[in-house]
C-alpha cells in the first residue's frame, strides 16, 4: 500500500496518469463493436445473443458510474480506482480465456465497472491539482476518452485481422495491470474525506437495477418495439423503482447520491443540457456517421468505405478534435465552461448542415466527422467542468457519475429514436433520404434545446471550495 500522506507528484505526472487510466474505460467501451461479427461466427451464435456483450457492459457501466463515484468520494477515490482496475483485469481475462457467449457476457459485465473511471479521475484531478490547472486537466482527461474511443475500433480491427478477437481482451488486461501499478505506486494518495459516513446499501441496491432496467428498455426499442410489453415493463418498472429510490434518498442521512444537490439551478441546467445533447447530436452522430461512411454509394446516402477505412477516417478526425481539448479547458478557466459548451453546440449545428450536403462525398463526410469531433471535444469536456463548477470537492465524483448516467441514457434514447426513424422510412429494406433528413432534424432539435439551456446557465461560474 502506498505512503498516501507524503508522496508528491508534479501536475503533469498526475494528469498523464489520469489520462492513461481513463483510456481503459473508453477502450473497453468501444473495442467490442469491431469484434461482434467475428464473435458471432467463432462462437456459432447470433447478433442478438452476442450483442449482450455490449449491452451487459453498458448497463453495469451506467450503474457503476454513480455508485462507485459516491463511494470514492466517501472512502477515497484511489482505493475505489484500484478495485475497479482489478475488476477490469479479471473481466478481461474471463472474456479472453472463455470460449462461450456466457463467459464473454460475464467478463464484459465485470469489465463494466470501468464506467466509473471517468468520474473518479475527474474527482482525483480536482483533489490533487491546483485550482488554476483543474479546467484544462478535466478537459484533457475527458477528451482522451473521445480519442481513445475512436481509436479503439480501429486498433481492435487490426488485432482481429492479424490475431483474434481474444487478443483484444488480453491487451486490455495487460494495460489495466500496468495502470494498476501506476495508481498504487506513482499516483499520490489522500485520506478519505467521508469515512465516518455509512454506505447506503438500500439506495445502492435499488439504484443499479432501476437504471439498468430503464437503459435496457431503451436499448431494446429498436428490436422489440416501443409498445412491446417487455419494453414498457422494463422502462416503466425502472421509473417506478427510481421514483421510490429518490424518495428513499431524500429521507436517509447518508444517501448514496445526494439528490438534493440537483435543486441547484446551475447543476440542474447542466444535467438537462447533458440529456438533450446526448439524445441529439452527441448520441446520434457516431451511429449516423458510421452508416453513411459504410453504406454503398449506390444507396440513397452512403460513401462506400470499408469498415477499416471508415474506422481510420474516424480516428484521424478524432485526433483533430482531441487537439482542441486543452483549448476547451483554457476557455473554461478564463471565462467559464458555459462558453466551451456554447462553442461545442454551435459546431454541432454546423456538422448537421454539412451532413445534409455531404452524404455522397468522402471529403465532405471527413469534414463532417471532423466537425462532430471538434464539437464533441468542446461539449463533452465542458460538461464535467460545469459539474465541477457546481459542487463541492467531496461530491465531485458522485455528481460526475450521475452526469455520466444521464449521458448514457440520453445516448440510448437518441440512437433508438434515430434507428426507428431510419427503419420507418426504409423502402424495400433500404433507408431513404427522408430518413436521413429526419435523423438530422432530431440532431438539430437536440442542438437547439441544448443551446437554449446553456444560455440559461449563469455566467462567470467558478469552482466551489470544500466548504461550499
N, C-alpha and C positions, 0 to 999 in steps of 0.2 A: 504494500500500500504506500502511495507517495507521501512525502512530507508536505502535506497540503497547506500548512500555515506559513512556510518560509520560502517556498520556491517562487522565483520571479522570472518572467519571460518578457521579451520585447513585444511591442504591439504587433509587429508584422509576423512574428513567430506564432502568436496566438491566432491571428486572423488566418494564417496559412493552414494551421491545424484544423480550425473550424471549417474552412472551405473544403479541405481534403476529406474530412469526416462527412460533411453534407453530401458530397458526391456519391457516397454509398446509397443514400436514400433515393436520389434521382436515378442512379444507375439501376437499382433493383426495381424501381417503379416501371422503367421503360424497356428494359432489356428483353423481357419475355415476349413482347409484341412481335419481334422479329423471329422468334423461335416457334411460335404457335403452329404454323403449317408443318414444320419438321416434326414437332412433338406429336401432332395428330397422326402422321404417317408411322413414326417409330413406335408409338405406344398403341397403335391399332385402335384408335379411338375416334371421336368426332369433335367438331368445333365447340359444341355446347358443353361437352364434358371437360375438355382441355381448357376451355375458357374460364373455368373455375380457378385455374392457376393465376389468372389476372384478377378475377373477382375477389377471391379469398384474401389476396394481398391488400387490395384497395379497402375492403371492409375493415380489416384489422388495423390498417394504417390510419383510417379516419378516426376510429375509436381511440387508438393509442396516442394520437397527436395531442388530444386534450387531456386525457387521463395521465399520461406519463409527463406531460408538461407541468401539471399541477403537482405531481409527486416530486418532480425535480425542483420546483420552487420551494417545496417544504423540506426535503431531505438532502438536497444537494444535486445539482444538475450533472456534475461529473460522475457521481455514483450511478445515477439512472442511465447515463450515456454508456457506462461500462457494461451494465446489464443488457442494454439494447444491442450493443455491438456483439456481445457474446451470443445473444439470441440470433442475430443475423448470421453469425458463423454456423451455428447449429442448423438453422433453417436452410442455409445454402448447401450444407453437406448432405442433409436429408434429400433435398431436391436433386443433387448431383449423383448421389450413390443409389438412390431408389430408382427402380425401373418400372414404375407403375404410375397411373394417374393419381391414385390415392396418396402415394409418397410425395409426388410432385405438389399436389394441393396442400398437403400437410406442411411441407417445407416452406411453401410460399406463404402460408398463413403465419408461420412463425417469423418469417422474414418481414412480415407486415408491420411489426413493431418499429421498423426503421422509419415509418411515417412520423414518428415523434422526434426524429433527429433535428429537423429544421427548427422547431420551437425551442428545443434545448440549446441549440447553437446560438440562436438569437439572444436567449437569456444569458448564456455564457459571455457573449460579446459585450452585452451591457454590464455584466457583473465585473469583468476583468479590465475593460478598456477605459481610457479617459473619455470624458463626455464628448469632446470635440471629434473623436475618432469613431464614435458609435454609428452615425448615419452611413458613412462610407463602408464601414465593416459590414453592417447589416445588408446593405445593397449588394456588396460583393458576394457575401455568403448566399443570399437569395438568388443572385444572378448566376452563381455557379451551378445551382440546381437546374436552371434553364439550359445552360450549355451542356451539362452532363447528361440531361435527359435527351437532348438532341443527338449527342454523340453515342449514347447507349445503343440505340437501334442499329447504327452503322457498325459499331465495334462488334455487337452481338452477331450481326450478319456475317462479318468476316470470320469470326470464330466458328460459326455454323458451317460456312463454306469450306474451311480448312481444317476443322477438327470435328466437333459435335456439339449439340446443344448442352450436353453435360458440362463442357468446358466453361460455359458462361457462369455456372454456379461455383465451379472450382475457383475461378478467378475472383468472383465476388467474395468467397470465403477467405481467400488469402489476403485480399485487400482489406477486408474488415478486421482480420487479425493484426495486420500492420497498424491500422488506425487504433485498435485497442491498446497496442503498445504505446503509441504516441500519447493517447489520453492518460494512461496510467503513469507514464514515466516522464512526460515532457510538459503536458498542459498544466498550468497552475491549478491548484485546488483551493477551495474556500470552505469554511464551516457552513453547514446548512443554516438557513435563517428561520425555518419553521419547524424544527424538530420537536418542539413542545406540542404541536398540534396533532390531532388524531386523524387517521385516514378515514374518510367517509366511505366505508365499504358498501353500504346500500346504494349510495349515489354512484359509485364506481361500477357496481354490477348492473345497475339499471341503465346507465348512460350508454354503455357499449352496445348492448343488443338493440336498444332503441335506434341509435344512429345506424347500426348495421342493417336493420330491417328497412328503414327508410331508403338508404342508399341502394340496397339490393333491389327493392321495388322499382326505384327509378332506373336502375341499370337494366332491368328486365322488361321495361316498357316496350322497347323495340321488338323483342322476340315474343313476349306473352300478350302484348296489347294492354292499353291503359285500363280498359274496363274488365279485364280478366280478374276473377275472384282472387287469384294468388297475388296479383299486383296490388289490387286495392287492399287486400288483407295485410300485406306487408307494410304498405305506406301508412294506412290509417291506424293499424295496430302500433306501428312505431311512433306515430304522432301522439297517440293516447298515452303510451308509456313515457314519452318525452315530456308531455304536459304534467304527468304525475311526478316525474323526476324534478321538474322545475319547482313544483310545489314543495317537494321534499327539501330541495337545496335552499329554499328561502327560509326553512324552519330550522335546519341543522346549524350547529355552532361553527363547525369547520367543514364547509362544503367542498366537494372535490372540484367544483367550478363555482366561483362566486358570481352568480347570475345578476346580482345587484349592480355589478360593475357596468353592465350593459345599459343602465339608465343614464350613463354619461353620454351627452349629446355627441361629442366628438367620436367616441368609440362606436356608438350605435350607427352613426352615419358611415363610419369606416366598414363596419360589418355589412351594412346594406349595399355599399358600393362594391364590396367583395363579391356578394351574391350576384348582382346584376352584371358585373364584369365577367365572372366565371360562367354564368349561364349564357352570356352573349359572346363577344369576340374571343375572350381568353380561352373558354372551354371548347368552342367550336372550331377555331382556326386550325388547330393541329389536325383534326379529322378531315376538314374540307380541303386543306392543302394536300394531304396525302392522297385523297381521292382524285383531285384534279391532276396532280403530278403523275399518277399511275394509270388513270383511265386512258384507253386508246384515243388517239386524236380523231378517230372516225366517229366517236360518240358526240352527243350534243356539247359536252365540255370534257376536256382532257388533253394532256400533253403527250402521254405515251412513254414515260420514262420507266425503266426497270426499277424494282424495289431498291436495289443497291444504289443506282444513280439518284433516285429520289431521296434516299437517306443521306447521300453525300451532299446534295444540294441543300437539304435542310440543315445539315451540320454546319456547312460554310455560312449559311445565313445566320445561324445561331451565334456564330463567332462575332459577326457584326453586332448583334445585339449585346453580347457579353462585354464588348468594348465600352458600351455606354453605361454599364452598371456603376462604375465609380462616379460617373457624371451625375447619375441619379442621386447617389449618396451625397455628393458635394452640394447639389441643389437643395437636398433635404436639410443639410447642415446650415446652409446660408439663409434660406427663405422658407423652409418647412417642406415636409413631404407632400403636402397638398399640391404644390406646383409640379413635382415629379409625376404625380398621378394624373394631373391635367394634361401634361405632355404626352404621357402614355395613351390616354383616352383619345386625344386628337390624332395621334399617329395610327391608332386602331381604326379611326374613321377613314383615314387616307387608305389604309390597307383594304377596307371594304370596297372602296371605289375602284381601286386598282384591280381587284379580283373580277369585278364586273366587266372589265375590258381585256383581261389578260388570260382568260381561261383556255386559250388555244396556243399560247406563246410560252416557250421555255424561259426566254429572257424576261418576259413580263411577269411570269409567276415567280421568278427569282426575286424580282423587285418586290413583289407582294409578300413573299416569305420573309425577306429582309425587313420590310415594314412591320410585319407581325412580330418578328423577333425583337426589333428595337422597341416597339410599343410594349411588349411583354417585359422587357428589361426595365423600363421606367415604371410601369404599373405594378408588376409583380414585386419589385424591390421597394416601391413606395408603401405598399400595404403593411408589411412588417414594421416599417419605420413609423407609420401612422399609429399602429398599435402601441409601439414603444413610447410615442409621444403622449399616449392616453392613460397609461397605467404606471403604477409604482414598480420598482425593480423586482420586488418579491412576487409580483403577479405576471411578470413578463412571459415566461414560458407557458403558463396556464392559458392566458388570453391569446397568445400566438398560436397555441394548439387549437383553440376554439375557432380562430380565424381560418386555420387550415381545414378544419372540418366543414365550415361553411363554404370554403372554396371547392372542396371535393364534391359537396352536394350540388353546388351550382354547376360545376362542370358536368356532373351526371345528368342534371336536368337539361342543360343546353344540348349535349350530344344526343340525348334521347329525342328531344323535340326536332332537332335537325335531321336525325335519321328517319323520323316519322314523316317529315315534310318531303324528303327525297323519295321515300317509298310510296307515299300517296300520289306523288306527281309522276311516278315512273310510267312509261309506256312500253309495253311488252318487256317488262323487266329492266328497262334501261332508264336511268334517271334523266329527267328532262331539264331543259334550260330554265323552265319555270320553277323547278325545284331548287336549282342553284340560286335563282333570284330570291326565292322565299327564304333560303338559309341566310343569304346576305342581308335580307331585311331584318331577320331575327338578330343578327350580329349588330346591325345599325341601331336597332331599338335598345339593345343592351348597352351600346356605346353612349347613346343619348341619355339614358337613365343614369348611367354612371357619371356622366358629365354634370348632370343636374345635382346629384348627391354630393359630388366632390366640391362643387361651387358652394354648397351649403355648409361645408366644413369651415370652421372659423380659421382666419388667417393667423399666422405667427405662433402656432402651437409649438411648445418646447417640451423636452423630456422632463418627466416628473421625477422628483427625488424620492429616496426611500421613505421620506416622511409624508409623502403625498397620500 
